[in-house]
C-alpha cells in the first residue's frame, strides 16, 4: 500500500503510519523545507526494527515542494491524506488543488480534514484557529465544495469528523470535519503525457526499513528461530531425562531407543500444536541431540518464512550443523555452548 501525506508538516502522521504493516511506501510533501529536514530523523529505523524486521518492505521519502505542483512520483497512490491543509490556500490555490490532487495524482482514496467553523463558537475570542488560515468553513460549505469536487473527478465522498462537542452543544458538530473520498472509476485524462516524466519536488529525506522480503534479514530471523526452537526442545528432553533418573520406577523399559518422550502434563492443544505433535520427534543418539527439519518446518512462523525443508536447509547453510544426510539439526545434548 502506498500512502502520501500532502502538507505533512512535522511528519506526525507519517510517524504513526510507519507502524502499519500493510504500508510499503510513505511519502510526505511540504513547502517548508527546514521543517522537513529537522523532522526526517523521526522516521528513521531504530534498533528494534533491525531485530524484528517488518514482513513487507517500507520506503519513506520526504519531498520539498507545493502540493499544487504536479510530480509524477505521486501518481496513483492508494491513499492521499490532506490533514488541516486546504484552509491555508487562498481562493486561487484552492481552485488549483482539486485538479492536481483529484485529477492528476488520482489516488484511490483521499482524506481531507479542515476546521469546522461552527465549533469555533465554543472557543473564547476565536475568529480563525490559526493566523495563516485563509478561511474556515461551516459543515454546509465544506460538504458543498466536497460534493462538487467528487462529482467532477468521479469520486464518492462520505463525511465524518473528530472532536465531539460538549454536552448541550451537539448542534455545532465535530471540531474538525473530514471528507473521505473514494475513486469510483479511472478519471478521464489522468495526466498529460508530458507530465509523466516530471520530477518537480526535491528529495529532502529518504530511508528504507529492514524487512523479511530482504534475504539477509529473512535468513537471520530463520536462524534465530531455529536456535530458539532447538534449544527449547533440548531443554525439554533434558528435563525428561532428569525426571526419569529421579523416578526410575516410571521409566518405560520398552523405550530403549532414546526417542523424545516428554512426560510433562500436556495442555489443551491448538491446531498448530497438533501439527507439531504429528511432525517427526526429536531423538538422541549417545550424546548428540537431533531435531528433524520436518519438525522445525512445522513450527508455524518457520513454515511461513521458509515454505519447505529445502529452503530451510539453504537458510541454515553452514551456520547450524546438520546430520550426515542433512535431515536434522545436530547439537550436543549437554553442551549448550554451541548455541
Order of alpha helices (4+ residues) and beta strands (2+ residues): beta-alpha-beta-alpha-alpha-beta-beta-alpha-beta-alpha-beta-beta-beta-alpha-alpha-beta-beta-alpha-alpha-alpha-beta
